[in-house]
């Protein structure tokens, strides 16, 4: 049987420190967000939202409606416990049939 999303995508979500209502600094945090997906080797060019163009190494397909992942977020792709890809998000896109991340 073919599995549509066989890979585990781990996104390191980093939040900045902020000041609370008393003016005290609250440290930021690092949280792992786990998403099921399918990573495919890239090598083509993609245009980013700022107009710059980059050659991407991987494109990751995820289920439609996946919450956005910010550009620059560190991503690790694993399959059966083995790391197959790492990189930072270049672009996130919410499509009609799926969501995509370019690394």
JODA-V742563 format. One record per residue. RES is the residue in three letters. SS is DSSP state (A for helix, B for strand, O for the rest). PSI is psi in degrees with one decimal (* if undefined). OMEGA is omega in whole degrees, 0 to 359 (* if undefined). Layout:
BEGIN
RES/SS/PSI/OMEGA
RES/SS/PSI/OMEGA
END
This chain:
BEGIN
UNK/O/136.8/180
UNK/O/130.7/177
UNK/O/123.4/184
UNK/O/-38.4/182
UNK/O/79.4/186
UNK/O/-13.7/186
UNK/B/153.0/175
UNK/B/123.4/181
UNK/B/123.1/178
UNK/B/119.5/179
UNK/B/128.1/177
UNK/B/102.0/180
UNK/B/116.1/182
UNK/B/127.2/176
UNK/O/143.6/179
UNK/O/159.7/173
UNK/O/149.2/181
UNK/B/160.8/175
UNK/B/135.9/176
UNK/O/-176.5/183
UNK/O/-17.9/178
UNK/O/0.2/180
UNK/O/3.1/179
UNK/O/141.7/179
UNK/B/130.5/176
UNK/B/122.2/183
UNK/O/150.7/176
UNK/O/177.6/181
UNK/O/163.9/175
UNK/B/126.7/183
UNK/B/137.1/176
UNK/B/125.7/175
UNK/B/123.3/184
UNK/B/129.6/182
UNK/B/141.7/173
UNK/B/140.8/182
UNK/B/-173.1/177
UNK/B/119.2/181
UNK/B/136.8/177
UNK/B/142.0/180
UNK/B/137.5/182
UNK/O/-124.9/180
UNK/O/1.8/178
UNK/O/177.7/183
UNK/B/142.7/176
UNK/B/143.3/177
UNK/B/127.3/181
UNK/O/171.7/182
UNK/O/-23.3/179
UNK/O/3.4/178
UNK/O/-15.8/178
UNK/O/152.0/178
UNK/B/138.7/179
UNK/B/150.0/171
UNK/B/122.8/182
UNK/O/152.9/181
UNK/O/-36.5/184
UNK/B/149.4/167
UNK/B/133.7/183
UNK/B/122.0/178
UNK/B/136.3/181
UNK/B/166.2/180
UNK/B/148.7/176
UNK/O/138.3/178
UNK/O/2.4/176
UNK/O/134.7/180
UNK/O/141.0/182
UNK/O/148.0/175
UNK/O/125.8/187
UNK/O/145.2/174
UNK/O/140.8/181
UNK/O/-13.5/180
UNK/O/134.2/179
UNK/B/132.9/182
UNK/B/138.7/171
UNK/B/132.4/179
UNK/B/125.4/179
UNK/B/154.7/177
UNK/B/121.3/183
UNK/O/39.9/177
UNK/O/-1.2/182
UNK/B/132.9/179
UNK/B/125.7/179
UNK/B/-17.7/180
UNK/B/146.8/172
UNK/B/154.9/178
UNK/B/179.0/177
UNK/B/145.7/181
UNK/O/125.1/173
UNK/O/-39.9/185
UNK/B/142.7/174
UNK/B/138.3/180
UNK/B/134.6/176
UNK/B/106.9/182
UNK/O/-179.0/180
UNK/O/-32.0/184
UNK/O/-18.2/182
UNK/B/176.8/173
UNK/B/149.7/182
UNK/B/148.1/173
UNK/B/135.6/174
UNK/B/129.7/179
UNK/O/*/*
END
